[in-house]
Amino acid sequence: MFEVIDQQLQDWVGDTLGDVPISLAPPPQEQGISLYLLSLGEAPPMRTRLRTPLQAALHYLVTCWHNTPSDAHAQLSRLLFSAIEHPDYDVLYENIDHHLWQTFGIAPQPAFILRVIAYQSRPEPDVPRVQHPRVETVPAVPLFGQVFGPNDIPIVGAYVQLPILQISQRTDMQGKFYFPNVPGESVQVLVRAKGVERRLTVSREKQEAVAVRFEAF
């Protein structure tokens, strides 16, 4: 599965920058783009009606190398903003430990961490057929709200999930989300934006908009 993600990232770089050398090896490179798989992490469950697949977050160190630093910076900026707009990629805004560059044997370089989710599907288990089904109705009401960053700026593309229902979505251009039918008197909500996660329990006594705020990233 990792090799599939590797190829997808190389295709993405080619679509963004054109014909440039691309390497999966650690930096430095004489010239081109380095997509180095730096580490692995946990990933939230994906939205599916089938059995939840196995999944992991892949963290790639993205660096650019060119004869002139300005050209390398130009390529890196194009990749960064392309990644921000990509629906399947997350840019992690975090400092890169200087010891990492010492391990590579080079001075600290402009770079960013790209987070990509890898999935591995699992076969559906054999479930005995229910002979006498019992049907119960559970009241369901909408759950909606808005995700804000520092200074109450709406966050576009934040990941909002209801773990118990295994459903999720991304916020719209105004940072808003909307789940039309959510059962229960309360529900746990997980929100992830720019590499930071928040979990909160929302009471359903009043159908009011939920405001999720991130003070800092």
C-alpha positions in Angstrom: 0.0 0.0 0.0 2.8 2.4 0.8 4.1 2.1 -2.7 0.7 3.3 -4.0 0.9 6.4 -1.9 4.5 7.0 -3.1 3.3 6.9 -6.7 0.4 9.1 -6.0 2.6 11.8 -4.5 5.1 11.6 -7.3 2.2 12.1 -9.8 1.0 15.0 -7.7 4.4 16.7 -7.8 4.6 16.1 -11.6 1.1 17.7 -12.1 2.1 20.7 -9.9 5.7 21.4 -11.1 5.9 19.6 -14.4 9.0 17.5 -15.4 11.2 17.7 -12.3 13.5 15.0 -10.7 11.6 13.3 -7.8 13.3 11.2 -5.1 11.9 9.1 -2.2 15.3 9.0 -0.6 16.3 11.3 2.3 17.7 14.7 1.5 19.9 16.2 0.2 19.3 15.9 -3.6 21.5 17.5 -6.2 18.3 19.0 -7.8 14.6 18.2 -7.6 12.1 17.2 -5.0 12.6 14.9 -2.1 9.5 13.0 -0.7 11.0 11.2 2.3 8.7 9.0 4.4 9.7 10.3 7.8 7.3 8.6 10.2 3.9 6.9 10.7 1.0 7.8 12.9 -2.6 7.0 13.9 -5.4 8.0 11.5 -9.1 8.6 12.3 -11.5 5.9 11.0 -12.8 6.7 7.5 -16.5 7.1 6.7 -17.9 3.8 5.3 -20.9 1.5 5.6 -18.6 -1.5 5.3 -16.1 -2.9 7.8 -13.7 -0.1 8.9 -10.4 -0.6 7.0 -7.0 -0.7 8.6 -5.4 2.7 8.2 -2.3 4.7 9.1 -1.1 8.3 8.6 2.1 8.6 6.6 4.2 11.7 7.3 6.4 12.8 4.4 9.2 15.3 4.6 8.9 17.5 1.5 12.0 19.5 0.4 13.1 21.1 -2.8 16.7 21.3 -4.2 17.9 23.7 -6.9 21.0 25.4 -8.1 19.6 28.7 -6.7 17.7 29.0 -3.4 15.1 31.3 -4.9 14.1 28.7 -7.4 13.9 26.0 -4.7 11.7 28.3 -2.6 9.4 29.0 -5.6 8.9 25.2 -6.2 8.4 24.6 -2.4 5.7 27.3 -2.2 3.8 25.9 -5.2 3.8 22.4 -3.6 2.8 23.8 -0.2 -0.3 25.7 -1.5 -1.2 22.8 -3.8 -1.1 20.5 -0.8 -3.3 22.9 1.3 -5.9 22.8 -1.5 -5.7 19.0 -2.0 -8.7 17.2 -0.3 -6.7 14.1 0.6 -3.6 15.8 2.0 -2.9 17.6 5.3 0.0 20.0 5.9 1.4 19.7 9.4 2.6 23.1 10.7 5.3 22.0 13.1 8.9 22.7 13.7 11.3 20.1 12.3 13.9 19.0 14.9 17.3 20.3 14.1 18.7 16.9 15.0 17.0 15.5 11.9 19.1 17.7 9.7 22.2 16.7 11.6 21.3 13.1 10.9 21.1 14.0 7.2 24.4 15.8 7.4 23.1 19.1 6.1 22.1 22.5 7.4 18.4 23.1 8.2 16.4 23.5 5.0 12.9 24.9 4.1 10.5 22.0 4.2 7.1 20.9 5.4 5.4 17.7 6.6 2.7 16.2 4.4 0.2 13.9 6.1 -1.4 11.2 3.9 -3.8 8.5 5.0 -3.1 4.9 3.8 -6.0 2.4 3.8 -6.1 -1.4 3.8 -9.5 -2.9 3.3 -10.6 -5.9 5.3 -13.1 -8.7 4.3 -16.6 -8.5 5.7 -17.1 -10.9 8.6 -19.7 -13.7 8.3 -22.7 -12.5 10.3 -25.6 -14.9 10.9 -28.9 -13.8 9.5 -31.4 -12.4 12.0 -34.5 -14.6 12.0 -36.7 -12.3 14.0 -35.6 -8.7 13.5 -36.5 -6.1 16.1 -36.9 -2.6 14.9 -36.6 0.4 17.3 -37.0 4.0 16.3 -34.5 6.5 17.7 -35.2 10.2 17.3 -32.7 11.9 15.1 -32.1 15.7 14.7 -29.5 17.7 12.7 -26.1 18.6 14.1 -24.5 21.6 12.7 -21.9 24.2 13.6 -18.8 26.1 12.6 -15.0 25.7 13.2 -12.9 28.7 14.0 -9.2 29.4 14.3 -7.4 32.2 16.1 -9.2 35.5 15.9 -12.4 33.6 15.1 -11.4 33.1 11.5 -13.4 30.2 9.9 -11.3 27.2 9.0 -11.9 25.7 5.6 -11.5 22.0 5.1 -11.4 21.0 8.8 -12.1 17.4 9.4 -15.3 16.8 11.5 -16.2 13.3 12.7 -18.8 11.6 14.8 -16.8 8.6 15.9 -19.7 6.5 17.3 -21.6 6.8 13.9 -18.4 6.5 11.8 -19.4 9.5 9.6 -17.3 12.5 8.8 -17.1 15.5 6.5 -15.0 18.6 5.8 -16.0 22.1 6.6 -17.1 24.4 3.7 -15.8 27.7 2.6 -17.3 29.3 5.8 -15.9 26.7 8.1 -19.4 25.2 8.5 -20.5 21.5 8.9 -23.9 19.8 8.8 -25.0 16.3 9.7 -28.7 16.0 8.9 -29.8 13.1 11.1 -27.9 12.4 14.3 -29.6 10.2 17.0 -29.1 10.3 20.8 -29.3 12.9 23.5 -25.6 13.7 23.2 -22.9 12.9 20.8 -19.1 13.1 20.8 -17.5 15.2 18.0 -13.9 15.0 16.9 -12.5 18.0 15.0 -9.0 18.1 13.4 -7.6 21.2 11.8 -4.0 21.9 10.7 -2.7 18.8 12.6 -4.5 19.7 15.9 -7.4 17.7 17.3 -10.2 18.6 19.6 -12.8 16.3 21.1 -16.1 17.6 22.6 -19.4 16.2 23.7 -22.4 18.0 22.4 -25.8 17.9 24.2 -28.8 17.6 21.9 -31.3 19.2 24.3 -31.3 22.3 22.2 -30.8 22.4 18.4 -28.2 25.1 18.4 -25.1 25.6 16.2 -21.9 24.2 17.7 -18.9 26.5 17.7 -15.5 24.8 17.8 -12.6 27.1 18.4 -8.8 26.5 18.1 -6.9 29.1 20.0 -3.6 28.3 18.3 -1.8 25.8 16.0 
